[in-house]
Amino acid sequence: MEIANLVIILAAVLFGSLLSGVWVAAALFLVAFVALTLNDNSNIGLLFATTTWGASATWTLAALPLFIWMGEILFRTRLSEDLFQGLAPWLRRVPGRLLHVNILGCTIFAAVSGSSAATAATIGSMTFPELQKRQYPLQMMIGTLAGSGTLGFLIPPSIILIVYGVSAEVSIARLFIAGVLPGAMLVVLFMGYTALWSIINADKLPRDDSPELPFREKLYLTRRLFPVLGLILFVLGSIYAGWATATEAAALGVFGALFLSFVTGNLTKDTFMLSLLGATRTSCMITFIIAGAAFLSLAMGFTGIPRLLAEQISSMGLSPVMLIVALTLFFMLLGCFLDGISIVVLTTSIVLPMIERSGIDLMWFGIYVVLVVEMSQITPPVGFNLFVIQGLTKINILRIARYALPFFLLLLAAIILLTAFPGIATWLPAQMTNK
């Protein structure tokens, strides 16, 4: 069968399956089976068994359920309740004041959850009623929450960086370290925009006549955050210093989260079982998708589509920068219809040959992909963060998307900065290697 006809058939099967409500993983398996059948391959059963087993039985993938479990444990402690109380006293004199709690709260929780939707849901459920009670402008309440919720994908330990690392065979530890500076850059961009908007629109913010608290009292109110911040620094520091691999650091993180929960009196039989079941459900879903993507990647290899596409792109003579521009538009389009993990696993087998031929660093490309995927979280009609916030606020999803637009543009600016200055992603891992 001609390649062009095969591409049309496989695309129709994929999007038909997704639009009909079939699970993403099942859709990937179906497309792979169709591709191998049309390619007259007689060993489909053997290929299916060996590929799915090989994709799911890797040591590096063991970090995934452990980091998810760490986030689930801390999700069920008093962290979310303490975030507002701990951060608010430090922000009373910053332009935008308590709006920054959304940004900093999402930053902290992103480092323990690894999930964008979980970050937006947890911080939103805690901050939205408080900000609404204080009559902060709805536009910025929603915008800061939607934009900052995407940090769950980038700030390590990130679930999607683990998925990319397994798919692209890139060191997960180095990817985690590579995500630190881009994550900090996004926090600065979000806080800078919020402060600038607040200075220009000072009349739209509520007055804060409360007295400034003494430094000692601020520290006292923040005391509950210190153990969790210490856990985050310990997990990332053990990776950066070379004391532990990503999987070993994840195990240390789980132990630390259980210990903190026990010390604070939150570790009960119910919270332990709920965290374990939540981590199991999420891990199984992601592993199923990874197995389906691996099988699809193998099928695509037999069809020759990725190789032909890479050759076509190479023949166009695109520079690395123009290739990144084209891929950004491509990923933004996919982000309107697919969630972040699905985008990564669907495109890895097709895109990576082009990236390797162009001489682009695969670790840098992983951070770039996560940034683009973050944009998809706040683009309608299938922006997961938009759905999460709609559930919290009962506001129309298109209205939420409009409020999130400035933060979408800030993510686009971050991609431009990352492309212009690749050292933002590669400098820290290089220092790690030098050690």
Secondary structure, 3 states (H helix, E strand, C coil): CCHHHHHHHHHHHHHHHHHCCCCHHHHHHHHHHHHHHHCCCCCHHHHHHHHHHHHHCCCHHHHHHHHHHHHHHHHCCCHHHHHHHHHHHHHCCCCCCCHHHHHHHHHHHHHHHCCHHHHHHHHHHHHHHHHHHCCCCHHHHHHHHHHHHHHHHCCCCCHHHHHHHHHHCCCHHHHHHHCHHHHHHHHHHHHHHHHHHHHHCHHHCCCCCCCCCCHHHHHHHHCCHHHHHHHHHHHHHHHHCCCCCHHHHHHHHHHHHHHHHHHCCCCCHHHHHHHHHHHHHHHHHHHHHHHHHHHHHHHHHHHCHHHHHHHHHHHCCCCHHHHHHHHHHHHHHHHCCCCHHHHHHHHHHHHHHHHHHCCCCHHHHHHHHHHHHHHHCCCCCCCHHHHHHHHHHCCCHHHHHHHHHHHHHHHHHHHHHHHHCCHHHHHHHHHHHHC
